[in-house]
Amino acid sequence: MAHHQSTIKRIRQTAKRTERNRYYRTRFKNIVKAVVVAAEANDKAAAEEAFKVANRQIHKMVSKGFLKKSTAARKVSRLNHMVNKIAA
C-alpha cells in the first residue's frame, strides 16, 4: 500500500483515467463496428447513418483527448471510403 499522499492521489487518478479510457475504447470499437457491419451487408442507408454517428463521435473523442486528431482523421477517412464503395 502506498504511504505518500502524492502516490495515493496518483492511484486515484489512474483508476479514474483507466475507467474513462475503457468506456471510450469500447464505445469507439462499437461505433466503428456498426459502420463496418452495415457496409459489409451492402446496406447503403444504414451505413451512411452509422457513419454520420461515427464521424461525430470520433471527433468528439478527439476533443476529450482520447484520440489524436490525425488518428481520428485516418479512421474517419477509411470508414468514409468503405461507405462510398457500396453500390447504391
N, CA, C and O atoms as CSV, one atom per row, in Angstrom:
chain,resi,resn,atom,element,x,y,z
A,1,MET,N,N,0.838,-1.184,0.000
A,1,MET,CA,C,0.000,0.000,0.000
A,1,MET,C,C,0.881,1.246,0.000
A,1,MET,O,O,1.928,1.281,0.647
A,2,ALA,N,N,0.447,2.254,-0.726
A,2,ALA,CA,C,1.218,3.493,-0.822
A,2,ALA,C,C,1.178,4.264,0.493
A,2,ALA,O,O,0.193,4.223,1.231
A,3,HIS,N,N,2.275,4.969,0.767
A,3,HIS,CA,C,2.367,5.717,2.014
A,3,HIS,C,C,2.374,7.228,1.798
A,3,HIS,O,O,2.022,7.989,2.699
A,4,HIS,N,N,2.772,7.656,0.610
A,4,HIS,CA,C,2.867,9.084,0.338
A,4,HIS,C,C,1.542,9.603,-0.224
A,4,HIS,O,O,0.841,8.910,-0.961
A,5,GLN,N,N,1.225,10.844,0.148
A,5,GLN,CA,C,-0.022,11.449,-0.327
A,5,GLN,C,C,-0.061,11.526,-1.851
A,5,GLN,O,O,-1.098,11.273,-2.463
A,6,SER,N,N,1.071,11.877,-2.460
A,6,SER,CA,C,1.114,12.018,-3.917
A,6,SER,C,C,0.875,10.668,-4.600
A,6,SER,O,O,0.236,10.603,-5.650
A,7,THR,N,N,1.385,9.611,-4.006
A,7,THR,CA,C,1.201,8.268,-4.575
A,7,THR,C,C,-0.256,7.831,-4.455
A,7,THR,O,O,-0.811,7.223,-5.370
A,8,ILE,N,N,-0.859,8.144,-3.328
A,8,ILE,CA,C,-2.267,7.793,-3.114
A,8,ILE,C,C,-3.140,8.525,-4.133
A,8,ILE,O,O,-4.073,7.952,-4.696
A,9,LYS,N,N,-2.819,9.800,-4.358
A,9,LYS,CA,C,-3.560,10.596,-5.337
A,9,LYS,C,C,-3.375,10.029,-6.737
A,9,LYS,O,O,-4.340,9.934,-7.495
A,10,ARG,N,N,-2.157,9.653,-7.090
A,10,ARG,CA,C,-1.884,9.091,-8.417
A,10,ARG,C,C,-2.686,7.804,-8.633
A,10,ARG,O,O,-3.187,7.561,-9.731
A,11,ILE,N,N,-2.803,7.001,-7.610
A,11,ILE,CA,C,-3.578,5.759,-7.711
A,11,ILE,C,C,-5.034,6.081,-8.011
A,11,ILE,O,O,-5.658,5.437,-8.856
A,12,ARG,N,N,-5.575,7.082,-7.315
A,12,ARG,CA,C,-6.963,7.502,-7.571
A,12,ARG,C,C,-7.125,8.021,-8.995
A,12,ARG,O,O,-8.085,7.672,-9.683
A,13,GLN,N,N,-6.189,8.853,-9.436
A,13,GLN,CA,C,-6.260,9.432,-10.781
A,13,GLN,C,C,-6.159,8.354,-11.853
A,13,GLN,O,O,-6.877,8.387,-12.853
A,14,THR,N,N,-5.268,7.411,-11.634
A,14,THR,CA,C,-5.082,6.329,-12.601
A,14,THR,C,C,-6.339,5.488,-12.719
A,14,THR,O,O,-6.727,5.092,-13.818
A,15,ALA,N,N,-6.973,5.216,-11.598
A,15,ALA,CA,C,-8.208,4.425,-11.613
A,15,ALA,C,C,-9.298,5.139,-12.401
A,15,ALA,O,O,-9.994,4.519,-13.206
A,16,LYS,N,N,-9.448,6.444,-12.170
A,16,LYS,CA,C,-10.447,7.229,-12.904
A,16,LYS,C,C,-10.152,7.224,-14.393
A,16,LYS,O,O,-11.039,6.991,-15.215
A,17,ARG,N,N,-8.899,7.483,-14.729
A,17,ARG,CA,C,-8.484,7.570,-16.134
A,17,ARG,C,C,-8.670,6.233,-16.840
A,17,ARG,O,O,-9.101,6.188,-17.992
A,18,THR,N,N,-8.344,5.149,-16.149
A,18,THR,CA,C,-8.487,3.812,-16.721
A,18,THR,C,C,-9.948,3.520,-17.025
A,18,THR,O,O,-10.274,2.994,-18.089
A,19,GLU,N,N,-10.817,3.860,-16.099
A,19,GLU,CA,C,-12.246,3.632,-16.290
A,19,GLU,C,C,-12.776,4.453,-17.471
A,19,GLU,O,O,-13.536,3.949,-18.297
A,20,ARG,N,N,-12.367,5.714,-17.538
A,20,ARG,CA,C,-12.794,6.592,-18.629
A,20,ARG,C,C,-12.297,6.070,-19.981
A,20,ARG,O,O,-13.052,6.026,-20.952
A,21,ASN,N,N,-11.030,5.679,-20.033
A,21,ASN,CA,C,-10.464,5.181,-21.290
A,21,ASN,C,C,-11.116,3.872,-21.720
A,21,ASN,O,O,-11.302,3.634,-22.913
A,22,ARG,N,N,-11.459,3.032,-20.766
A,22,ARG,CA,C,-12.136,1.775,-21.090
A,22,ARG,C,C,-13.488,2.062,-21.744
A,22,ARG,O,O,-13.867,1.419,-22.723
A,23,TYR,N,N,-14.211,3.041,-21.181
A,23,TYR,CA,C,-15.507,3.427,-21.752
A,23,TYR,C,C,-15.329,3.918,-23.184
A,23,TYR,O,O,-16.047,3.477,-24.082
A,24,TYR,N,N,-14.382,4.824,-23.405
A,24,TYR,CA,C,-14.176,5.374,-24.749
A,24,TYR,C,C,-13.693,4.307,-25.733
A,24,TYR,O,O,-14.100,4.301,-26.895
A,25,ARG,N,N,-12.830,3.411,-25.270
A,25,ARG,CA,C,-12.305,2.363,-26.141
A,25,ARG,C,C,-13.431,1.449,-26.611
A,25,ARG,O,O,-13.501,1.108,-27.791
A,26,THR,N,N,-14.304,1.054,-25.704
A,26,THR,CA,C,-15.441,0.195,-26.030
A,26,THR,C,C,-16.393,0.919,-26.969
A,26,THR,O,O,-16.840,0.356,-27.968
A,27,ARG,N,N,-16.700,2.166,-26.646
A,27,ARG,CA,C,-17.600,2.974,-27.477
A,27,ARG,C,C,-17.037,3.118,-28.885
A,27,ARG,O,O,-17.766,2.996,-29.870
A,28,PHE,N,N,-15.732,3.378,-28.974
A,28,PHE,CA,C,-15.062,3.548,-30.264
A,28,PHE,C,C,-15.187,2.289,-31.115
A,28,PHE,O,O,-15.543,2.357,-32.291
A,29,LYS,N,N,-14.894,1.148,-30.511
A,29,LYS,CA,C,-14.985,-0.121,-31.246
A,29,LYS,C,C,-16.406,-0.375,-31.738
A,29,LYS,O,O,-16.599,-0.832,-32.865
A,30,ASN,N,N,-17.401,-0.083,-30.902
A,30,ASN,CA,C,-18.791,-0.340,-31.265
A,30,ASN,C,C,-19.276,0.550,-32.395
A,30,ASN,O,O,-19.999,0.081,-33.274
A,31,ILE,N,N,-18.895,1.834,-32.394
A,31,ILE,CA,C,-19.370,2.710,-33.465
A,31,ILE,C,C,-18.685,2.396,-34.784
A,31,ILE,O,O,-19.295,2.519,-35.846
A,32,VAL,N,N,-17.415,1.987,-34.723
A,32,VAL,CA,C,-16.715,1.590,-35.952
A,32,VAL,C,C,-17.314,0.289,-36.484
A,32,VAL,O,O,-17.520,0.136,-37.688
A,33,LYS,N,N,-17.587,-0.631,-35.586
A,33,LYS,CA,C,-18.156,-1.918,-35.972
A,33,LYS,C,C,-19.519,-1.750,-36.634
A,33,LYS,O,O,-19.840,-2.473,-37.577
A,34,ALA,N,N,-20.321,-0.808,-36.154
A,34,ALA,CA,C,-21.646,-0.571,-36.737
A,34,ALA,C,C,-21.523,-0.169,-38.201
A,34,ALA,O,O,-22.303,-0.620,-39.039
A,35,VAL,N,N,-20.545,0.677,-38.508
A,35,VAL,CA,C,-20.333,1.104,-39.898
A,35,VAL,C,C,-19.844,-0.066,-40.736
A,35,VAL,O,O,-20.330,-0.280,-41.847
A,36,VAL,N,N,-18.896,-0.817,-40.221
A,36,VAL,CA,C,-18.317,-1.942,-40.961
A,36,VAL,C,C,-19.376,-3.001,-41.250
A,36,VAL,O,O,-19.450,-3.509,-42.369
A,37,VAL,N,N,-20.186,-3.336,-40.267
A,37,VAL,CA,C,-21.229,-4.357,-40.449
A,37,VAL,C,C,-22.238,-3.908,-41.502
A,37,VAL,O,O,-22.637,-4.696,-42.359
A,38,ALA,N,N,-22.650,-2.642,-41.437
A,38,ALA,CA,C,-23.605,-2.123,-42.421
A,38,ALA,C,C,-22.992,-2.094,-43.812
A,38,ALA,O,O,-23.679,-2.374,-44.794
A,39,ALA,N,N,-21.713,-1.761,-43.913
A,39,ALA,CA,C,-21.032,-1.707,-45.211
A,39,ALA,C,C,-20.877,-3.109,-45.801
A,39,ALA,O,O,-21.061,-3.304,-47.002
A,40,GLU,N,N,-20.541,-4.073,-44.962
A,40,GLU,CA,C,-20.380,-5.448,-45.445
A,40,GLU,C,C,-21.707,-6.056,-45.869
A,40,GLU,O,O,-21.746,-6.950,-46.715
A,41,ALA,N,N,-22.795,-5.568,-45.280
A,41,ALA,CA,C,-24.132,-6.053,-45.650
A,41,ALA,C,C,-24.667,-5.323,-46.887
A,41,ALA,O,O,-25.782,-5.592,-47.335
A,42,ASN,N,N,-23.868,-4.398,-47.439
A,42,ASN,CA,C,-24.247,-3.595,-48.609
A,42,ASN,C,C,-25.526,-2.793,-48.369
A,42,ASN,O,O,-26.315,-2.582,-49.290
A,43,ASP,N,N,-25.720,-2.356,-47.152
A,43,ASP,CA,C,-26.870,-1.529,-46.798
A,43,ASP,C,C,-26.416,-0.073,-46.764
A,43,ASP,O,O,-25.939,0.429,-45.746
A,44,LYS,N,N,-26.579,0.590,-47.912
A,44,LYS,CA,C,-26.069,1.963,-48.074
A,44,LYS,C,C,-26.681,2.929,-47.055
A,44,LYS,O,O,-25.962,3.713,-46.436
A,45,ALA,N,N,-27.995,2.875,-46.881
A,45,ALA,CA,C,-28.672,3.810,-45.975
A,45,ALA,C,C,-28.207,3.622,-44.529
A,45,ALA,O,O,-27.906,4.595,-43.837
A,46,ALA,N,N,-28.151,2.384,-44.084
A,46,ALA,CA,C,-27.719,2.111,-42.714
A,46,ALA,C,C,-26.253,2.486,-42.517
A,46,ALA,O,O,-25.872,3.005,-41.468
A,47,ALA,N,N,-25.440,2.221,-43.529
A,47,ALA,CA,C,-24.018,2.544,-43.449
A,47,ALA,C,C,-23.810,4.053,-43.366
A,47,ALA,O,O,-22.981,4.530,-42.591
A,48,GLU,N,N,-24.562,4.796,-44.166
A,48,GLU,CA,C,-24.432,6.253,-44.136
A,48,GLU,C,C,-24.869,6.819,-42.784
A,48,GLU,O,O,-24.234,7.726,-42.244
A,49,GLU,N,N,-25.949,6.279,-42.251
A,49,GLU,CA,C,-26.442,6.738,-40.948
A,49,GLU,C,C,-25.430,6.408,-39.844
A,49,GLU,O,O,-25.143,7.241,-38.985
A,50,ALA,N,N,-24.897,5.184,-39.881
A,50,ALA,CA,C,-23.903,4.776,-38.880
A,50,ALA,C,C,-22.634,5.607,-39.026
A,50,ALA,O,O,-21.994,5.948,-38.032
A,51,PHE,N,N,-22.270,5.931,-40.264
A,51,PHE,CA,C,-21.070,6.742,-40.496
A,51,PHE,C,C,-21.251,8.152,-39.941
A,51,PHE,O,O,-20.320,8.730,-39.380
A,52,LYS,N,N,-22.456,8.699,-40.100
A,52,LYS,CA,C,-22.732,10.040,-39.593
A,52,LYS,C,C,-22.534,10.080,-38.069
A,52,LYS,O,O,-21.936,11.011,-37.530
A,53,VAL,N,N,-23.046,9.059,-37.400
A,53,VAL,CA,C,-22.895,8.959,-35.940
A,53,VAL,C,C,-21.421,8.763,-35.581
A,53,VAL,O,O,-20.911,9.401,-34.660
A,54,ALA,N,N,-20.739,7.877,-36.314
A,54,ALA,CA,C,-19.338,7.568,-36.029
A,54,ALA,C,C,-18.457,8.805,-36.213
A,54,ALA,O,O,-17.581,9.078,-35.391
A,55,ASN,N,N,-18.692,9.541,-37.283
A,55,ASN,CA,C,-17.889,10.733,-37.570
A,55,ASN,C,C,-17.986,11.725,-36.411
A,55,ASN,O,O,-16.979,12.243,-35.929
A,56,ARG,N,N,-19.201,11.971,-35.984
A,56,ARG,CA,C,-19.419,12.923,-34.890
A,56,ARG,C,C,-18.776,12.440,-33.585
A,56,ARG,O,O,-18.111,13.209,-32.890
A,57,GLN,N,N,-18.980,11.173,-33.265
A,57,GLN,CA,C,-18.458,10.632,-32.003
A,57,GLN,C,C,-16.929,10.567,-31.997
A,57,GLN,O,O,-16.296,10.863,-30.984
A,58,ILE,N,N,-16.343,10.182,-33.124
A,58,ILE,CA,C,-14.881,10.084,-33.194
A,58,ILE,C,C,-14.253,11.463,-33.002
A,58,ILE,O,O,-13.259,11.601,-32.288
A,59,HIS,N,N,-14.824,12.475,-33.632
A,59,HIS,CA,C,-14.276,13.820,-33.459
A,59,HIS,C,C,-14.516,14.350,-32.040
A,59,HIS,O,O,-13.735,15.159,-31.538
A,60,LYS,N,N,-15.574,13.901,-31.409
A,60,LYS,CA,C,-15.815,14.286,-30.021
A,60,LYS,C,C,-14.746,13.656,-29.125
A,60,LYS,O,O,-14.318,14.266,-28.145
A,61,MET,N,N,-14.316,12.440,-29.461
A,61,MET,CA,C,-13.272,11.773,-28.692
A,61,MET,C,C,-11.945,12.505,-28.819
A,61,MET,O,O,-11.126,12.474,-27.900
A,62,VAL,N,N,-11.728,13.162,-29.954
A,62,VAL,CA,C,-10.518,13.969,-30.122
A,62,VAL,C,C,-10.543,15.139,-29.148
A,62,VAL,O,O,-9.537,15.442,-28.506
A,63,SER,N,N,-11.693,15.793,-29.039
A,63,SER,CA,C,-11.788,16.947,-28.143
A,63,SER,C,C,-11.655,16.532,-26.672
A,63,SER,O,O,-11.235,17.334,-25.838
A,64,LYS,N,N,-12.009,15.292,-26.357
A,64,LYS,CA,C,-11.870,14.788,-24.993
A,64,LYS,C,C,-10.455,14.310,-24.703
A,64,LYS,O,O,-10.115,14.041,-23.551
A,65,GLY,N,N,-9.622,14.201,-25.747
A,65,GLY,CA,C,-8.244,13.786,-25.561
A,65,GLY,C,C,-8.034,12.291,-25.645
A,65,GLY,O,O,-6.951,11.802,-25.322
A,66,PHE,N,N,-9.045,11.553,-26.070
A,66,PHE,CA,C,-8.900,10.097,-26.171
A,66,PHE,C,C,-8.124,9.706,-27.418
A,66,PHE,O,O,-7.323,8.773,-27.384
A,67,LEU,N,N,-8.359,10.422,-28.534
A,67,LEU,CA,C,-7.668,10.149,-29.786
A,67,LEU,C,C,-6.895,11.378,-30.241
A,67,LEU,O,O,-7.240,12.512,-29.908
A,68,LYS,N,N,-5.832,11.122,-31.015
A,68,LYS,CA,C,-5.141,12.229,-31.664
A,68,LYS,C,C,-5.926,12.617,-32.909
A,68,LYS,O,O,-6.668,11.810,-33.469
A,69,LYS,N,N,-5.752,13.852,-33.328
A,69,LYS,CA,C,-6.503,14.365,-34.467
A,69,LYS,C,C,-6.208,13.566,-35.744
A,69,LYS,O,O,-7.122,13.258,-36.509
A,70,SER,N,N,-4.948,13.237,-35.969
A,70,SER,CA,C,-4.568,12.514,-37.185
A,70,SER,C,C,-5.117,11.092,-37.193
A,70,SER,O,O,-5.493,10.577,-38.245
A,71,THR,N,N,-5.165,10.459,-36.027
A,71,THR,CA,C,-5.715,9.108,-35.907
A,71,THR,C,C,-7.201,9.127,-36.235
A,71,THR,O,O,-7.697,8.269,-36.965
A,72,ALA,N,N,-7.899,10.101,-35.695
A,72,ALA,CA,C,-9.335,10.223,-35.955
A,72,ALA,C,C,-9.591,10.475,-37.430
A,72,ALA,O,O,-10.504,9.890,-38.012
A,73,ALA,N,N,-8.790,11.345,-38.040
A,73,ALA,CA,C,-8.952,11.657,-39.459
A,73,ALA,C,C,-8.741,10.408,-40.312
A,73,ALA,O,O,-9.470,10.173,-41.276
A,74,ARG,N,N,-7.741,9.614,-39.947
A,74,ARG,CA,C,-7.454,8.383,-40.698
A,74,ARG,C,C,-8.611,7.393,-40.583
A,74,ARG,O,O,-9.037,6.807,-41.578
A,75,LYS,N,N,-9.111,7.212,-39.369
A,75,LYS,CA,C,-10.215,6.270,-39.146
A,75,LYS,C,C,-11.467,6.717,-39.899
A,75,LYS,O,O,-12.118,5.910,-40.562
A,76,VAL,N,N,-11.801,8.000,-39.795
A,76,VAL,CA,C,-12.985,8.537,-40.471
A,76,VAL,C,C,-12.839,8.400,-41.982
A,76,VAL,O,O,-13.791,8.042,-42.675
A,77,SER,N,N,-11.653,8.683,-42.484
A,77,SER,CA,C,-11.401,8.582,-43.921
A,77,SER,C,C,-11.603,7.154,-44.418
A,77,SER,O,O,-12.210,6.936,-45.466
A,78,ARG,N,N,-11.101,6.201,-43.678
A,78,ARG,CA,C,-11.245,4.789,-44.075
A,78,ARG,C,C,-12.698,4.333,-44.018
A,78,ARG,O,O,-13.161,3.592,-44.885
A,79,LEU,N,N,-13.412,4.785,-42.987
A,79,LEU,CA,C,-14.829,4.438,-42.892
A,79,LEU,C,C,-15.617,5.073,-44.033
A,79,LEU,O,O,-16.500,4.440,-44.613
A,80,ASN,N,N,-15.293,6.331,-44.354
A,80,ASN,CA,C,-15.961,7.032,-45.438
A,80,ASN,C,C,-15.719,6.321,-46.760
A,80,ASN,O,O,-16.638,6.163,-47.564
A,81,HIS,N,N,-14.499,5.898,-46.980
A,81,HIS,CA,C,-14.147,5.154,-48.201
A,81,HIS,C,C,-14.957,3.854,-48.281
A,81,HIS,O,O,-15.446,3.479,-49.347
A,82,MET,N,N,-15.085,3.187,-47.156
A,82,MET,CA,C,-15.844,1.937,-47.104
A,82,MET,C,C,-17.315,2.162,-47.461
A,82,MET,O,O,-17.916,1.374,-48.191
A,83,VAL,N,N,-17.879,3.243,-46.937
A,83,VAL,CA,C,-19.282,3.561,-47.200
A,83,VAL,C,C,-19.482,3.955,-48.664
A,83,VAL,O,O,-20.466,3.563,-49.292
A,84,ASN,N,N,-18.541,4.731,-49.197
A,84,ASN,CA,C,-18.661,5.194,-50.591
A,84,ASN,C,C,-18.498,4.070,-51.602
A,84,ASN,O,O,-18.965,4.194,-52.734
A,85,LYS,N,N,-17.849,2.984,-51.224
A,85,LYS,CA,C,-17.665,1.851,-52.141
A,85,LYS,C,C,-18.944,1.052,-52.355
A,85,LYS,O,O,-19.053,0.302,-53.326
A,86,ILE,N,N,-19.918,1.207,-51.449
A,86,ILE,CA,C,-21.154,0.443,-51.553
A,86,ILE,C,C,-21.926,0.934,-52.773
A,86,ILE,O,O,-22.121,2.135,-52.965
A,87,ALA,N,N,-22.357,-0.012,-53.584
A,87,ALA,CA,C,-23.164,0.337,-54.757
A,87,ALA,C,C,-24.578,0.681,-54.284
A,87,ALA,O,O,-25.172,-0.025,-53.469
A,88,ALA,N,N,-25.087,1.769,-54.813
A,88,ALA,CA,C,-26.409,2.249,-54.378
A,88,ALA,C,C,-27.531,1.425,-54.891
A,88,ALA,O,O,-28.692,1.714,-54.604
